Amino acid sequence: MLMRAAFYWWPIQPIGLLAIANWSADRMWLPFLLWWLTKVLLVRFASGKMMRQARFFFIVLILAESSMDVVATIVRACSGGTMAGF
């Protein structure tokens, strides 16, 4: 975090390091990549107004992913763990 604060060009995000340490990092790399790519494209080619409008879309995506994980966990727990995780 110190390197990121000291050098604006530092490529490693602290939140990315936390995500890698998680057990589900192998399932989460594609959503992180897509989020990052979308953010970069919005910052580069869109205005601040477009970023504020896209914020709701990203919040909905986060809530949808989280709710699907909850549903899968509940189904897996009720079925004795026979449902494959996604």
C-alpha positions as CSV (number, residue, x, y, z in Angstrom):
1,M,0.0,0.0,0.0
2,L,2.9,2.3,0.7
3,M,4.3,1.8,-2.9
4,R,0.9,2.4,-4.3
5,A,0.6,5.7,-2.3
6,A,4.1,6.8,-3.1
7,F,4.1,5.9,-6.9
8,Y,1.0,6.5,-8.9
9,W,2.2,4.1,-11.6
10,W,2.7,1.1,-9.2
11,P,0.9,-1.7,-11.0
12,I,0.1,-4.0,-8.0
13,Q,-3.2,-3.2,-6.2
14,P,-3.4,-4.1,-2.5
15,I,-6.9,-5.4,-2.9
16,G,-5.6,-7.8,-5.6
17,L,-3.1,-9.2,-3.2
18,L,-5.9,-9.9,-0.7
19,A,-8.0,-11.6,-3.4
20,I,-5.1,-13.9,-4.4
21,A,-4.7,-15.1,-0.8
22,N,-8.4,-16.2,-0.8
23,W,-9.2,-19.9,-1.4
24,S,-11.6,-19.0,-4.3
25,A,-9.0,-17.0,-6.3
26,D,-9.1,-19.6,-9.1
27,R,-12.8,-18.8,-9.6
28,M,-12.5,-15.1,-9.2
29,W,-9.7,-14.1,-11.6
30,L,-12.0,-13.6,-14.6
31,P,-14.5,-11.3,-12.9
32,F,-11.6,-9.2,-11.5
33,L,-10.1,-9.0,-15.0
34,L,-13.3,-8.0,-16.6
35,W,-14.0,-5.4,-13.9
36,W,-10.5,-4.0,-14.3
37,L,-10.8,-3.9,-18.1
38,T,-14.2,-2.2,-18.0
39,K,-12.9,0.4,-15.4
40,V,-9.9,1.2,-17.6
41,L,-12.0,1.6,-20.7
42,L,-14.5,3.8,-18.8
43,V,-11.7,6.0,-17.4
44,R,-9.9,6.3,-20.7
45,F,-12.9,6.8,-23.1
46,A,-15.8,8.0,-21.0
47,S,-16.6,11.0,-18.7
48,G,-17.0,11.3,-15.0
49,K,-20.8,11.3,-15.5
50,M,-20.6,7.9,-17.3
51,M,-18.5,6.5,-14.4
52,R,-21.2,7.6,-11.9
53,Q,-23.9,6.0,-14.0
54,A,-21.8,2.7,-14.3
55,R,-21.4,2.6,-10.5
56,F,-25.0,1.2,-10.1
57,F,-24.3,-1.5,-12.7
58,F,-21.2,-2.6,-10.8
59,I,-23.0,-2.7,-7.4
60,V,-25.7,-4.9,-9.0
61,L,-23.0,-7.2,-10.4
62,I,-21.4,-7.6,-6.9
63,L,-24.8,-8.3,-5.3
64,A,-25.7,-10.8,-7.9
65,E,-22.5,-12.7,-7.5
66,S,-22.8,-12.7,-3.8
67,S,-26.4,-13.8,-3.8
68,M,-25.6,-16.7,-6.2
69,D,-22.8,-17.8,-3.8
70,V,-25.3,-17.8,-0.9
71,V,-27.8,-19.8,-2.9
72,A,-25.2,-22.3,-4.0
73,T,-24.0,-22.7,-0.4
74,I,-27.5,-23.2,0.9
75,V,-28.4,-25.8,-1.8
76,R,-25.1,-27.6,-1.2
77,A,-25.7,-27.7,2.6
78,C,-29.3,-28.9,2.2
79,S,-28.3,-31.6,-0.4
80,G,-25.5,-33.0,1.7
81,G,-22.8,-31.4,-0.5
82,T,-23.8,-33.2,-3.7
83,M,-24.1,-30.1,-5.8
84,A,-21.0,-29.0,-7.7
85,G,-19.7,-25.6,-6.8
86,F,-19.4,-23.0,-9.5
